[in-house]
Amino acid sequence: QVQLVESGGGLVQPGGSLRLSCVASGSGLSRYTLGWFRQVPGKQREVVAEITSQGSQYYADFVKGRFTLSRDNAKNTVHLQMNRLKPEDTAVYYCDAGIDNYHYWGQGTQVTVAS
């Protein structure tokens, strides 16, 4: 079983930065794709960024150039550096570990961007 614990969310002003962290536990994590999704009320959960076991990265168009994903397989952690945050980035951010079309989810961490 895989368990994911997020941290780093909070309140930040537009243009500011936050760094989200996710610590994963379980077996075979090096084979998983790790990343982040986000969800706001009334909208479906959407992928923000993903990184494969080989290091290949994917970023949603709405975060390209602003967010950076990193992965430390030795520590079973994944981080999302979020810069130049916008009010529309406000959401609950969920850490994700995926393999074979199955996803494990963290509990989520709230990110609020407001002045």
N, C-alpha and C positions, 0 to 999 in steps of 0.2 A: 504494500500500500504506500502511496505517495502522499505526503502532507506538505502543504505550502503555507508559509506565514509571511505576510506582507508588513511593511512598515514604511514610514517616511511621508505619509500624506499629511495634509494640513491646509491652512489658509495662507494664501499668498496673493500679492497684488499683481495685476496685469504687468507683464514684462519680467516678472520674477522667475525664480528657478526652484525646483524641488528635485530631490533624488529619492526615488522609490527603491526599496530593497525587498528581495524575496529570498527566504531561506527554505530550501527543500530538503526533505528527508525521505528515505526509502531506498530501495534497491534498484539498480540498473538505470539510475538517473542520467548517466552519460549518454544513453540512447534516446532520451526524450528531447523533443523540441520544447523550449522554454520561452515564455514571453508574457505579454500583458494585454489584457482586454479592458475595456471600460464600458460603463453603462450609466445612462441618465434616466430618470423617470419618464415613462412613456415611449422610450426608444429601445430597440434591441441592442443586445451586447455586441460590441464591435471590436475587432482586433486593432491593437495599437502598434505592436511590434513583436516580432518573433525571431528567435535564433535557434538554428538547428544544432545537432550534435557535432556537425562539421564546421560550424561557425558561420554558415550562411545566414544572412539577415534579411528581414522584410520589414518595411515601414509603411504604414498607411499614409496616403497622400497628405492627409491633414496634419501630420507631424513631421514630415520629411524636412530636414534642415534645422529642426528645433529639438528633437528628442534623439537620444543615443542609447542604444541597448548594449549591455556587456554581460558576459557570462564567465564564471569561474567554476570550472568543473571540479577542481580539487576541493573547493569549499561548498559545492552544490548551491551556489547563489547566482542570482540574476539581478541586475540593476537597470533602472531606467532613469537616465538623467534627462530632466525636462527643463528646457530653457525657453525664454521668451513666451511664457505662458499667457494664454488668452482666456477670457471668461468662458468661451465655448469649450474649453478643456475641462471645465468643472464636471466631475463624474466620480463614481466609485470605480476605482481601478483594481482589477483582479489579476493576480499572478496565475499563470497557467502552465501546466506541464502536459504535453500531448504525445501520444503514440498510438499508432494503429486506429486513428479516428476516435480515440477515447481521450477525454480531457479530465484532469484533476484541477480543482480550483482552490485558491485561497479564500479567506473570509472577506477580502476586500478592504481597501483603505480609501477614505474620502479625500478627494482633492477639490478644493474650492478656490477659484480664482476670482477675486473681487476687490474693488478699491473701497 
